[in-house]
Amino acid sequence: MRKLLLGLSILAISTASFAQKAKTATIGKVWSAEKANQWYAEHKWLTGANYIPANAINQLEMWQADTFSPDLIDKELGWAQQIGFNTMRVFLHSQAWNQDAEGFKKRIDQFLTISQKHGIQPMFVFFDDCWNKTSTPGKQPAPKIGVHNSGWLQDPGDPNSKEAANFPALEKYVKDILTRFGKDKRILMWDLYNEPGNSGKLESTIPLLTAEIKWAREANPEQPITIGLWDWNYEKLNAIQIANSDVITYHNYEEPQWHERTINLLKAHGKPLICTEYMARTRNSRFSNILPLLKKENVGAINWGFVAGKTNTKYAWDTPLADGSDPIEWFHEIFNPDGTPYRQDEVNLIKKLNQQK
């Protein structure tokens, strides 16, 4: 979803000093390793994808009343069930709540009912520092031809995420959702902030992130809370993220040897690991070489991309195709819009590892 990776600098980080920094950044009561591991043991190996229906260019188009598509969601999650997926990572958006809070919550409930029908327990993502800085409710733009994620939205955006005057309204949003769904067993977990500091925001995201963690702890959901690690250059952000995650999640689009070293470092914290973004074929992060590794290490596996659609994430981050033709090799995605696999061998592997006939 982004151009910054967990780089080779991971090897130079002192785990001891990182853990010490993380200790000082704890906000509220974080799950112990024992509690987190007990929770993880109660689940099958977690596999899934970052999910948005093929007819939505961004989070608002997915969740707004006029474009919410339960029939399509039902069909696509049926394909997920067929290959053995049991979770999906799904982005919310505060503008959908601002526009129609009660309607938004009803649609979330409807999404959860559909997910449960297909044996899928999703995790929801609140804020996001990736891609377009501003968002406007209503009709969303058409995709830019051949451009990866041309319509994806930051939440709450830029400069909105930096302005403390916006925090009271955002607090109401986060607490309303967590109060309504914080005991809902259909939900796997809450991912508070996708890639904090991305899009050049760096440490300017820290005030909102720390405030959101406080709001979430005050709401006290029964499900675990996480903030996924994604770039080891952001030392202060990483310390806050790992200190305040009940279960550790991370993003990695690297080749297997580097991905494995990330896993080995993060194991030192003694908590379950879930990779919430991986699989970029042209960077050699593939189902064939990463998914077996994650299974072997008992690390949850949630790839980016599911059905090719308006997000255009079959195109690479930095390789637009102006004529909109198919890339030589798809960057993300598993299925064509009609439900046929992009690569049958990949689907066969996913099913095999998920012990799905």
C-alpha positions in Angstrom: 0.0 0.0 0.0 3.0 2.3 0.4 6.5 2.8 -0.9 8.4 2.6 2.3 9.4 -0.8 3.5 10.8 -2.5 6.6 14.4 -2.0 5.4 17.6 -3.8 6.0 18.3 -1.4 8.9 16.2 -3.8 10.9 19.4 -5.7 11.6 21.0 -2.7 13.2 18.3 -2.1 15.8 19.1 -3.0 19.4 16.1 -5.0 20.6 16.9 -4.2 24.2 17.0 -0.4 23.7 13.9 -0.6 21.5 12.0 -2.5 24.2 13.1 0.1 26.8 11.9 3.0 24.7 8.6 1.1 24.1 8.1 0.6 27.8 8.1 4.3 28.5 5.5 4.9 25.8 2.7 2.6 27.2 -0.7 4.3 27.4 -3.4 2.5 29.5 -3.5 -1.2 30.2 -1.9 -3.3 27.4 -2.5 -7.0 27.2 0.3 -9.2 28.7 2.1 -11.6 26.5 0.3 -14.4 28.3 -3.1 -13.0 27.6 -2.2 -12.3 24.0 -0.9 -15.7 23.4 -3.9 -17.3 25.0 -6.2 -15.3 22.7 -4.1 -16.3 19.6 -4.2 -20.0 20.5 -8.0 -19.8 20.5 -8.0 -19.1 16.7 -7.0 -21.1 13.7 -4.0 -19.8 11.8 -5.2 -16.4 10.6 -5.2 -15.9 6.8 -7.0 -13.3 4.7 -6.6 -10.1 2.6 -7.0 -6.4 2.9 -10.5 -6.1 1.6 -12.5 -3.5 -0.3 -15.2 -4.5 -2.8 -14.2 -4.3 -6.5 -16.7 -1.5 -7.2 -15.3 0.9 -4.5 -12.3 3.2 -5.2 -11.9 4.0 -1.5 -13.3 3.6 2.0 -16.1 6.2 1.5 -17.4 4.5 -1.6 -17.4 1.2 0.3 -19.3 2.5 3.3 -21.6 5.4 2.1 -25.3 4.5 1.9 -25.6 5.1 -1.9 -22.7 2.9 -2.8 -22.6 0.2 -0.1 -23.0 -3.1 -1.9 -24.0 -6.0 0.4 -24.7 -8.3 -2.5 -21.3 -7.9 -4.0 -19.6 -8.1 -0.6 -21.5 -11.4 0.0 -20.3 -12.8 -3.3 -16.7 -11.7 -2.9 -16.5 -13.0 0.7 -17.9 -16.2 -0.6 -14.8 -16.5 -2.8 -12.7 -15.8 0.3 -14.4 -18.6 2.2 -13.8 -21.0 -0.7 -10.0 -20.6 -0.4 -10.1 -20.9 3.4 -9.6 -17.2 4.4 -10.9 -16.6 7.9 -10.2 -12.9 8.4 -10.1 -9.7 6.4 -8.6 -6.3 7.2 -11.1 -3.6 6.4 -10.7 0.2 6.5 -13.4 2.4 8.0 -13.5 6.2 7.5 -14.5 9.0 9.9 -16.2 10.9 7.1 -18.7 8.1 6.7 -19.5 8.4 10.4 -19.7 12.2 10.2 -22.1 12.0 7.3 -24.5 9.4 8.9 -23.3 7.9 12.2 -26.2 5.6 12.8 -26.4 4.5 9.1 -22.7 3.8 9.1 -23.0 1.6 12.2 -25.9 -0.3 10.6 -23.8 -0.9 7.5 -20.9 -2.2 9.7 -23.3 -4.5 11.4 -24.6 -5.7 8.1 -21.0 -6.3 6.9 -20.3 -8.3 10.0 -23.4 -10.4 9.4 -22.2 -11.2 5.9 -18.7 -11.9 7.2 -20.0 -14.3 9.8 -22.0 -16.2 7.2 -18.7 -16.9 5.4 -16.7 -17.8 8.5 -14.7 -14.6 8.4 -13.8 -12.5 11.5 -12.6 -9.2 10.2 -10.3 -6.6 11.8 -11.2 -3.0 11.3 -8.8 -0.1 10.7 -9.6 3.4 11.9 -7.1 6.1 10.8 -4.7 6.1 7.8 -1.8 8.3 6.6 -1.6 6.9 3.1 -2.4 8.5 -0.3 -4.8 11.4 -0.8 -4.7 14.1 1.8 -8.4 15.2 1.7 -11.7 13.5 1.4 -15.2 14.7 0.6 -18.4 12.8 1.2 -20.7 12.0 -1.7 -19.8 10.9 -5.2 -16.2 9.7 -5.4 -13.8 10.3 -8.3 -13.3 7.7 -11.1 -10.0 5.8 -11.0 -7.0 7.3 -12.8 -6.2 5.0 -15.6 -3.4 2.6 -14.7 -2.6 4.3 -11.4 -2.3 2.3 -8.1 -4.8 3.4 -5.5 -5.5 6.7 -7.1 -8.6 7.4 -5.0 -7.6 6.0 -1.6 -8.1 8.4 1.3 -6.1 9.4 4.3 -8.1 9.6 7.5 -8.6 12.2 9.0 -6.3 13.6 6.3 -3.7 16.3 6.1 -3.6 18.9 7.7 -6.6 17.6 9.7 -4.6 14.9 11.5 -2.2 17.5 12.8 -4.7 19.9 14.2 -5.7 19.4 17.8 -9.0 21.2 17.3 -10.2 18.2 15.3 -9.5 15.7 18.1 -12.7 16.0 20.1 -14.8 15.0 17.1 -12.4 12.2 16.3 -12.6 11.0 19.9 -16.4 10.8 19.6 -16.1 8.8 16.4 -13.6 6.3 17.7 -15.4 5.8 21.0 -18.8 5.5 19.4 -17.6 2.7 17.1 -15.7 0.9 19.9 -18.6 1.3 22.3 -21.1 -0.1 19.8 -18.9 -3.0 18.6 -16.3 -3.5 21.4 -17.9 -6.7 22.7 -19.0 -8.0 19.2 -17.4 -11.5 18.9 -17.7 -11.2 15.1 -14.7 -8.8 15.2 -11.2 -10.1 15.4 -9.3 -7.0 16.5 -8.9 -3.2 16.0 -6.1 -1.7 14.0 -6.0 1.9 15.3 -3.8 3.6 12.7 -2.5 2.4 9.3 1.1 3.4 8.6 1.3 6.4 11.0 3.8 8.9 9.7 3.5 8.0 6.0 3.0 10.6 3.2 5.8 12.7 4.8 4.0 13.2 8.1 6.7 11.6 10.1 6.4 12.4 13.8 3.6 15.0 13.3 1.3 12.0 13.6 2.3 11.2 17.2 -0.2 13.5 19.0 -3.2 12.0 17.2 -1.8 8.5 17.5 -1.3 8.8 21.3 -4.7 10.5 21.7 -6.4 7.7 19.8 -4.7 5.0 21.9 -6.0 6.7 25.0 -9.5 6.9 23.6 -9.4 3.2 22.7 -8.2 2.2 26.1 -10.9 4.2 27.7 -13.5 2.5 25.5 -12.0 -0.8 26.6 -13.0 -3.2 23.8 -12.8 -6.9 24.5 -11.0 -7.5 21.3 -7.2 -6.7 21.1 -5.8 -3.4 19.9 -2.9 -3.1 17.5 -1.0 -0.5 15.5 1.0 -2.1 12.7 4.8 -1.5 12.4 5.8 -0.6 8.9 9.1 1.4 8.7 12.0 0.9 11.1 13.4 4.4 10.5 10.6 5.9 12.6 12.0 5.1 16.0 9.7 7.1 18.2 6.6 6.0 16.3 7.7 2.3 16.4 8.2 2.5 20.2 4.7 3.9 20.7 3.2 1.3 18.3 4.8 -1.8 19.7 4.3 -0.7 23.4 0.6 -0.2 22.8 -0.2 -3.2 20.7 -1.9 -6.1 22.5 -0.9 -8.3 19.5 2.0 -7.3 17.3 1.2 -6.6 13.6 3.5 -5.4 10.9 3.8 -4.8 7.1 6.5 -6.4 5.0 6.8 -6.5 1.2 10.4 -7.8 1.1 11.9 -11.1 -0.1 11.7 -14.1 2.2 15.1 -13.8 3.8 14.5 -10.3 4.9 10.9 -11.0 5.9 12.1 -13.9 8.1 14.6 -11.6 9.9 11.7 -9.2 10.7 9.8 -12.1 12.2 12.8 -13.2 14.2 13.3 -9.7 15.7 9.7 -9.2 16.5 9.5 -12.6 18.2 11.7 -11.2 21.0 8.6 -9.4 22.4 6.9 -12.7 23.1 3.6 -11.8 21.6 1.6 -13.2 18.6 2.6 -11.8 15.2 0.3 -11.0 12.3 1.6 -9.7 9.0 -1.2 -7.3 7.9 0.3 -6.4 4.6 2.5 -8.5 2.3 2.5 -9.8 -1.3 3.9 -7.6 -4.1 4.8 -10.0 -6.9 7.2 -7.8 -8.7 9.2 -7.3 -5.5 9.4 -11.0 -5.0 7.0 -11.0 -2.1 4.7 -13.7 -3.3 2.3 -16.3 -2.0 4.6 -19.0 -3.1 7.6 -17.9 -1.0 6.0 -15.9 1.8 2.8 -17.7 2.8 4.6 -21.0 3.6 7.1 -19.1 5.7 4.3 -17.4 7.7 2.5 -20.7 8.2 5.7 -22.3 9.4 6.3 -19.5 11.9 2.6 -19.4 12.9 2.4 -15.7 11.9 -1.0 -14.5 10.7 -1.0 -13.7 7.0 -3.1 -10.9 5.5 -2.0 -9.9 2.0 -2.8 -6.7 0.2 -5.4 -7.0 -2.5 -8.3 -9.4 -3.1 -10.4 -8.7 -6.2 -9.2 -6.5 -9.1 -11.3 -3.4 -9.2 -11.4 0.3 -8.9 -8.5 0.6 -6.5 -6.2 -0.4 -9.4 -3.8 -2.2 -7.0 -2.9 -4.7 -9.7 -0.6 -1.9 -10.8 2.6 -1.3 -8.9 3.0 1.7 -6.5 5.6 3.3 -8.8 4.8 1.9 -12.2 1.6 3.5 -13.7 0.5 2.3 -17.1 -1.0 5.3 -18.9 -2.9 3.1 -21.4 -4.6 1.1 -18.6 -3.4 -2.2 -20.1 -2.8 -5.2 -17.9 0.7 -5.2 -16.2 3.0 -8.0 -17.3 2.6 -9.3 -13.8 0.0 -8.1 -11.4 1.4 -6.4 -8.3 -1.5 -7.3 -5.9 -4.9 -9.1 -6.1 -6.0 -12.7 -6.1 -9.2 -12.7 -8.3 -10.5 -11.2 -11.4 -13.8 -9.4 -11.1 -15.7 -12.5 -12.2 -14.2 -14.6 -9.4 -11.7 -16.5 -11.6 -8.2 -16.6 -10.1 -5.4 -14.5 -11.5 -3.2 -17.5 -10.9 -4.7 -20.9 -10.2 -1.4 -22.2 -8.7 -1.6 -19.4 -6.0 -5.2 -20.2 -5.2 -4.3 -23.9 -4.9 -1.4 -23.1 -2.5 -3.6 -20.9 -0.3 -6.3 -23.6 -0.2 -3.7 -26.2 0.6 -2.1 -24.2 3.5 -5.5 -23.4 4.8 -6.4 -27.1 4.6 -9.3 -26.3 2.3 -10.5 -28.9 -0.1 
